[in-house]
């Protein structure tokens, strides 16, 4: 009559992690869930979800994610499988590899950039 839920506690609450302003983390973050960073990360960030770097947020290190929205600052290598969205107040310095790139006017984008889609990448790996 009553079914037990197989969802975990975090599934019921939503799956977004958050680091607030005036918080600094030194080290690597590896997350399967979405993440919002309004503080500072000195280290690498890896996620199968989406990373949002707020206006006060910054990352000094490498980022490897499904999707990334940047309003703050990034110094390092950025690998995005799908869409990298760079907002007007954002600053990116380093190397970028992404599926699609959206840059708003006013953004500071000082990076080498390679755009790859999954289909193109598979063709390149198979030598076609």
PyMOL CGO cylinders between C-alpha atoms (Angstrom):
from pymol import cmd
from pymol.cgo import CYLINDER

trace = [
    CYLINDER, 0.00, 0.00, 0.00, 2.76, 2.45, 0.93, 0.3, 1, 1, 1, 1, 1, 1,
    CYLINDER, 2.76, 2.45, 0.93, 5.84, 2.41, -1.25, 0.3, 1, 1, 1, 1, 1, 1,
    CYLINDER, 5.84, 2.41, -1.25, 9.18, 3.32, 0.19, 0.3, 1, 1, 1, 1, 1, 1,
    CYLINDER, 9.18, 3.32, 0.19, 10.94, 6.08, -1.73, 0.3, 1, 1, 1, 1, 1, 1,
    CYLINDER, 10.94, 6.08, -1.73, 14.19, 4.98, -3.36, 0.3, 1, 1, 1, 1, 1, 1,
    CYLINDER, 14.19, 4.98, -3.36, 15.36, 8.58, -3.75, 0.3, 1, 1, 1, 1, 1, 1,
    CYLINDER, 15.36, 8.58, -3.75, 18.20, 9.72, -1.53, 0.3, 1, 1, 1, 1, 1, 1,
    CYLINDER, 18.20, 9.72, -1.53, 17.93, 12.63, 0.87, 0.3, 1, 1, 1, 1, 1, 1,
    CYLINDER, 17.93, 12.63, 0.87, 19.80, 14.94, -1.56, 0.3, 1, 1, 1, 1, 1, 1,
    CYLINDER, 19.80, 14.94, -1.56, 17.44, 13.95, -4.41, 0.3, 1, 1, 1, 1, 1, 1,
    CYLINDER, 17.44, 13.95, -4.41, 14.51, 15.13, -2.33, 0.3, 1, 1, 1, 1, 1, 1,
    CYLINDER, 14.51, 15.13, -2.33, 16.18, 18.45, -1.46, 0.3, 1, 1, 1, 1, 1, 1,
    CYLINDER, 16.18, 18.45, -1.46, 17.61, 19.20, -4.89, 0.3, 1, 1, 1, 1, 1, 1,
    CYLINDER, 17.61, 19.20, -4.89, 21.15, 18.67, -6.08, 0.3, 1, 1, 1, 1, 1, 1,
    CYLINDER, 21.15, 18.67, -6.08, 22.83, 22.06, -5.98, 0.3, 1, 1, 1, 1, 1, 1,
    CYLINDER, 22.83, 22.06, -5.98, 25.89, 22.63, -3.79, 0.3, 1, 1, 1, 1, 1, 1,
    CYLINDER, 25.89, 22.63, -3.79, 26.81, 26.18, -2.86, 0.3, 1, 1, 1, 1, 1, 1,
    CYLINDER, 26.81, 26.18, -2.86, 29.92, 27.95, -1.62, 0.3, 1, 1, 1, 1, 1, 1,
    CYLINDER, 29.92, 27.95, -1.62, 29.02, 31.44, -0.40, 0.3, 1, 1, 1, 1, 1, 1,
    CYLINDER, 29.02, 31.44, -0.40, 30.89, 34.74, -0.69, 0.3, 1, 1, 1, 1, 1, 1,
    CYLINDER, 30.89, 34.74, -0.69, 33.97, 35.33, 1.49, 0.3, 1, 1, 1, 1, 1, 1,
    CYLINDER, 33.97, 35.33, 1.49, 34.71, 31.59, 1.61, 0.3, 1, 1, 1, 1, 1, 1,
    CYLINDER, 34.71, 31.59, 1.61, 38.00, 30.27, 0.22, 0.3, 1, 1, 1, 1, 1, 1,
    CYLINDER, 38.00, 30.27, 0.22, 38.62, 26.61, -0.49, 0.3, 1, 1, 1, 1, 1, 1,
    CYLINDER, 38.62, 26.61, -0.49, 42.15, 25.35, -1.20, 0.3, 1, 1, 1, 1, 1, 1,
    CYLINDER, 42.15, 25.35, -1.20, 41.99, 21.91, -2.80, 0.3, 1, 1, 1, 1, 1, 1,
    CYLINDER, 41.99, 21.91, -2.80, 40.10, 20.00, -5.48, 0.3, 1, 1, 1, 1, 1, 1,
    CYLINDER, 40.10, 20.00, -5.48, 36.32, 19.59, -5.67, 0.3, 1, 1, 1, 1, 1, 1,
    CYLINDER, 36.32, 19.59, -5.67, 34.73, 16.56, -7.35, 0.3, 1, 1, 1, 1, 1, 1,
    CYLINDER, 34.73, 16.56, -7.35, 30.92, 16.60, -7.47, 0.3, 1, 1, 1, 1, 1, 1,
    CYLINDER, 30.92, 16.60, -7.47, 28.20, 14.74, -9.36, 0.3, 1, 1, 1, 1, 1, 1,
    CYLINDER, 28.20, 14.74, -9.36, 25.68, 17.49, -8.64, 0.3, 1, 1, 1, 1, 1, 1,
    CYLINDER, 25.68, 17.49, -8.64, 25.28, 21.07, -9.85, 0.3, 1, 1, 1, 1, 1, 1,
    CYLINDER, 25.28, 21.07, -9.85, 27.37, 23.65, -8.04, 0.3, 1, 1, 1, 1, 1, 1,
    CYLINDER, 27.37, 23.65, -8.04, 27.20, 27.41, -7.43, 0.3, 1, 1, 1, 1, 1, 1,
    CYLINDER, 27.20, 27.41, -7.43, 30.42, 29.11, -6.41, 0.3, 1, 1, 1, 1, 1, 1,
    CYLINDER, 30.42, 29.11, -6.41, 30.24, 32.64, -5.01, 0.3, 1, 1, 1, 1, 1, 1,
    CYLINDER, 30.24, 32.64, -5.01, 33.45, 32.22, -3.02, 0.3, 1, 1, 1, 1, 1, 1,
    CYLINDER, 33.45, 32.22, -3.02, 36.97, 31.37, -4.14, 0.3, 1, 1, 1, 1, 1, 1,
    CYLINDER, 36.97, 31.37, -4.14, 38.40, 28.00, -5.19, 0.3, 1, 1, 1, 1, 1, 1,
    CYLINDER, 38.40, 28.00, -5.19, 42.14, 27.52, -5.45, 0.3, 1, 1, 1, 1, 1, 1,
    CYLINDER, 42.14, 27.52, -5.45, 42.30, 24.08, -7.01, 0.3, 1, 1, 1, 1, 1, 1,
    CYLINDER, 42.30, 24.08, -7.01, 40.59, 21.99, -9.66, 0.3, 1, 1, 1, 1, 1, 1,
    CYLINDER, 40.59, 21.99, -9.66, 36.84, 21.51, -10.08, 0.3, 1, 1, 1, 1, 1, 1,
    CYLINDER, 36.84, 21.51, -10.08, 35.23, 18.44, -11.69, 0.3, 1, 1, 1, 1, 1, 1,
    CYLINDER, 35.23, 18.44, -11.69, 31.49, 17.78, -12.05, 0.3, 1, 1, 1, 1, 1, 1,
    CYLINDER, 31.49, 17.78, -12.05, 29.06, 15.84, -14.21, 0.3, 1, 1, 1, 1, 1, 1,
    CYLINDER, 29.06, 15.84, -14.21, 26.61, 18.68, -13.69, 0.3, 1, 1, 1, 1, 1, 1,
    CYLINDER, 26.61, 18.68, -13.69, 26.62, 22.44, -14.13, 0.3, 1, 1, 1, 1, 1, 1,
    CYLINDER, 26.62, 22.44, -14.13, 28.95, 24.94, -12.48, 0.3, 1, 1, 1, 1, 1, 1,
    CYLINDER, 28.95, 24.94, -12.48, 27.82, 28.54, -11.94, 0.3, 1, 1, 1, 1, 1, 1,
    CYLINDER, 27.82, 28.54, -11.94, 30.53, 30.97, -10.90, 0.3, 1, 1, 1, 1, 1, 1,
    CYLINDER, 30.53, 30.97, -10.90, 28.76, 33.99, -9.42, 0.3, 1, 1, 1, 1, 1, 1,
    CYLINDER, 28.76, 33.99, -9.42, 29.89, 37.63, -9.77, 0.3, 1, 1, 1, 1, 1, 1,
    CYLINDER, 29.89, 37.63, -9.77, 32.02, 37.44, -6.60, 0.3, 1, 1, 1, 1, 1, 1,
    CYLINDER, 32.02, 37.44, -6.60, 33.27, 33.91, -7.35, 0.3, 1, 1, 1, 1, 1, 1,
    CYLINDER, 33.27, 33.91, -7.35, 36.62, 32.81, -8.74, 0.3, 1, 1, 1, 1, 1, 1,
    CYLINDER, 36.62, 32.81, -8.74, 38.49, 29.65, -9.69, 0.3, 1, 1, 1, 1, 1, 1,
    CYLINDER, 38.49, 29.65, -9.69, 42.26, 29.43, -9.92, 0.3, 1, 1, 1, 1, 1, 1,
    CYLINDER, 42.26, 29.43, -9.92, 42.76, 25.97, -11.41, 0.3, 1, 1, 1, 1, 1, 1,
    CYLINDER, 42.76, 25.97, -11.41, 41.25, 23.63, -13.98, 0.3, 1, 1, 1, 1, 1, 1,
    CYLINDER, 41.25, 23.63, -13.98, 37.51, 23.13, -14.54, 0.3, 1, 1, 1, 1, 1, 1,
    CYLINDER, 37.51, 23.13, -14.54, 35.98, 20.02, -16.13, 0.3, 1, 1, 1, 1, 1, 1,
    CYLINDER, 35.98, 20.02, -16.13, 32.15, 20.09, -16.33, 0.3, 1, 1, 1, 1, 1, 1,
    CYLINDER, 32.15, 20.09, -16.33, 29.08, 19.39, -18.44, 0.3, 1, 1, 1, 1, 1, 1,
    CYLINDER, 29.08, 19.39, -18.44, 28.01, 23.09, -18.53, 0.3, 1, 1, 1, 1, 1, 1,
    CYLINDER, 28.01, 23.09, -18.53, 29.53, 26.26, -17.04, 0.3, 1, 1, 1, 1, 1, 1,
    CYLINDER, 29.53, 26.26, -17.04, 28.15, 29.78, -16.52, 0.3, 1, 1, 1, 1, 1, 1,
    CYLINDER, 28.15, 29.78, -16.52, 30.80, 32.35, -15.55, 0.3, 1, 1, 1, 1, 1, 1,
    CYLINDER, 30.80, 32.35, -15.55, 29.97, 35.73, -14.03, 0.3, 1, 1, 1, 1, 1, 1,
    CYLINDER, 29.97, 35.73, -14.03, 33.17, 35.95, -11.95, 0.3, 1, 1, 1, 1, 1, 1,
    CYLINDER, 33.17, 35.95, -11.95, 36.80, 35.09, -12.69, 0.3, 1, 1, 1, 1, 1, 1,
    CYLINDER, 36.80, 35.09, -12.69, 38.56, 31.96, -13.98, 0.3, 1, 1, 1, 1, 1, 1,
    CYLINDER, 38.56, 31.96, -13.98, 42.33, 31.48, -14.30, 0.3, 1, 1, 1, 1, 1, 1,
    CYLINDER, 42.33, 31.48, -14.30, 43.20, 28.08, -15.75, 0.3, 1, 1, 1, 1, 1, 1,
    CYLINDER, 43.20, 28.08, -15.75, 42.08, 25.41, -18.19, 0.3, 1, 1, 1, 1, 1, 1,
    CYLINDER, 42.08, 25.41, -18.19, 38.33, 25.02, -18.78, 0.3, 1, 1, 1, 1, 1, 1,
    CYLINDER, 38.33, 25.02, -18.78, 36.90, 21.84, -20.36, 0.3, 1, 1, 1, 1, 1, 1,
    CYLINDER, 36.90, 21.84, -20.36, 33.13, 22.00, -20.97, 0.3, 1, 1, 1, 1, 1, 1,
    CYLINDER, 33.13, 22.00, -20.97, 31.33, 19.16, -22.74, 0.3, 1, 1, 1, 1, 1, 1,
    CYLINDER, 31.33, 19.16, -22.74, 28.31, 21.23, -23.74, 0.3, 1, 1, 1, 1, 1, 1,
    CYLINDER, 28.31, 21.23, -23.74, 27.89, 25.01, -23.25, 0.3, 1, 1, 1, 1, 1, 1,
    CYLINDER, 27.89, 25.01, -23.25, 30.24, 27.59, -21.74, 0.3, 1, 1, 1, 1, 1, 1,
    CYLINDER, 30.24, 27.59, -21.74, 28.35, 30.82, -21.09, 0.3, 1, 1, 1, 1, 1, 1,
    CYLINDER, 28.35, 30.82, -21.09, 30.51, 33.86, -20.31, 0.3, 1, 1, 1, 1, 1, 1,
    CYLINDER, 30.51, 33.86, -20.31, 28.51, 36.75, -18.84, 0.3, 1, 1, 1, 1, 1, 1,
    CYLINDER, 28.51, 36.75, -18.84, 29.24, 40.47, -19.34, 0.3, 1, 1, 1, 1, 1, 1,
    CYLINDER, 29.24, 40.47, -19.34, 31.20, 40.96, -16.09, 0.3, 1, 1, 1, 1, 1, 1,
    CYLINDER, 31.20, 40.96, -16.09, 33.19, 37.71, -16.39, 0.3, 1, 1, 1, 1, 1, 1,
    CYLINDER, 33.19, 37.71, -16.39, 36.95, 37.32, -16.80, 0.3, 1, 1, 1, 1, 1, 1,
    CYLINDER, 36.95, 37.32, -16.80, 38.57, 34.19, -18.22, 0.3, 1, 1, 1, 1, 1, 1,
    CYLINDER, 38.57, 34.19, -18.22, 42.33, 33.71, -18.64, 0.3, 1, 1, 1, 1, 1, 1,
    CYLINDER, 42.33, 33.71, -18.64, 43.78, 30.41, -19.84, 0.3, 1, 1, 1, 1, 1, 1,
    CYLINDER, 43.78, 30.41, -19.84, 42.71, 27.64, -22.22, 0.3, 1, 1, 1, 1, 1, 1,
    CYLINDER, 42.71, 27.64, -22.22, 39.14, 26.72, -23.12, 0.3, 1, 1, 1, 1, 1, 1,
    CYLINDER, 39.14, 26.72, -23.12, 37.72, 23.62, -24.80, 0.3, 1, 1, 1, 1, 1, 1,
    CYLINDER, 37.72, 23.62, -24.80, 33.93, 23.48, -25.15, 0.3, 1, 1, 1, 1, 1, 1,
    CYLINDER, 33.93, 23.48, -25.15, 31.05, 22.23, -27.26, 0.3, 1, 1, 1, 1, 1, 1,
    CYLINDER, 31.05, 22.23, -27.26, 29.41, 25.65, -27.63, 0.3, 1, 1, 1, 1, 1, 1,
    CYLINDER, 29.41, 25.65, -27.63, 30.53, 29.10, -26.50, 0.3, 1, 1, 1, 1, 1, 1,
    CYLINDER, 30.53, 29.10, -26.50, 28.38, 32.13, -25.65, 0.3, 1, 1, 1, 1, 1, 1,
    CYLINDER, 28.38, 32.13, -25.65, 30.20, 35.36, -24.74, 0.3, 1, 1, 1, 1, 1, 1,
    CYLINDER, 30.20, 35.36, -24.74, 28.26, 38.49, -23.76, 0.3, 1, 1, 1, 1, 1, 1,
    CYLINDER, 28.26, 38.49, -23.76, 29.60, 41.93, -24.72, 0.3, 1, 1, 1, 1, 1, 1,
    CYLINDER, 29.60, 41.93, -24.72, 31.79, 43.33, -21.97, 0.3, 1, 1, 1, 1, 1, 1,
    CYLINDER, 31.79, 43.33, -21.97, 33.31, 40.01, -20.92, 0.3, 1, 1, 1, 1, 1, 1,
    CYLINDER, 33.31, 40.01, -20.92, 37.09, 39.70, -20.73, 0.3, 1, 1, 1, 1, 1, 1,
    CYLINDER, 37.09, 39.70, -20.73, 37.96, 36.51, -22.62, 0.3, 1, 1, 1, 1, 1, 1,
    CYLINDER, 37.96, 36.51, -22.62, 41.75, 36.13, -22.88, 0.3, 1, 1, 1, 1, 1, 1,
    CYLINDER, 41.75, 36.13, -22.88, 42.01, 32.44, -23.67, 0.3, 1, 1, 1, 1, 1, 1,
    CYLINDER, 42.01, 32.44, -23.67, 42.86, 30.08, -26.47, 0.3, 1, 1, 1, 1, 1, 1,
    CYLINDER, 42.86, 30.08, -26.47, 39.65, 28.32, -27.42, 0.3, 1, 1, 1, 1, 1, 1,
    CYLINDER, 39.65, 28.32, -27.42, 38.80, 25.04, -29.17, 0.3, 1, 1, 1, 1, 1, 1,
    CYLINDER, 38.80, 25.04, -29.17, 35.17, 24.20, -29.86, 0.3, 1, 1, 1, 1, 1, 1,
    CYLINDER, 35.17, 24.20, -29.86, 34.37, 20.51, -30.21, 0.3, 1, 1, 1, 1, 1, 1,
    CYLINDER, 34.37, 20.51, -30.21, 31.11, 18.66, -30.37, 0.3, 1, 1, 1, 1, 1, 1,
    CYLINDER, 31.11, 18.66, -30.37, 30.76, 15.02, -29.35, 0.3, 1, 1, 1, 1, 1, 1,
    CYLINDER, 30.76, 15.02, -29.35, 30.16, 14.00, -32.97, 0.3, 1, 1, 1, 1, 1, 1,
    CYLINDER, 30.16, 14.00, -32.97, 33.19, 15.89, -34.27, 0.3, 1, 1, 1, 1, 1, 1,
    CYLINDER, 33.19, 15.89, -34.27, 35.34, 14.51, -31.45, 0.3, 1, 1, 1, 1, 1, 1,
    CYLINDER, 35.34, 14.51, -31.45, 34.30, 10.92, -32.26, 0.3, 1, 1, 1, 1, 1, 1,
    CYLINDER, 34.30, 10.92, -32.26, 35.18, 11.46, -35.93, 0.3, 1, 1, 1, 1, 1, 1,
    CYLINDER, 35.18, 11.46, -35.93, 38.59, 12.87, -34.99, 0.3, 1, 1, 1, 1, 1, 1,
    CYLINDER, 38.59, 12.87, -34.99, 39.31, 9.96, -32.66, 0.3, 1, 1, 1, 1, 1, 1,
    CYLINDER, 39.31, 9.96, -32.66, 38.33, 7.42, -35.34, 0.3, 1, 1, 1, 1, 1, 1,
    CYLINDER, 38.33, 7.42, -35.34, 40.57, 9.12, -37.90, 0.3, 1, 1, 1, 1, 1, 1,
    CYLINDER, 40.57, 9.12, -37.90, 37.79, 10.26, -40.24, 0.3, 1, 1, 1, 1, 1, 1,
]
cmd.load_cgo(trace, "trace")
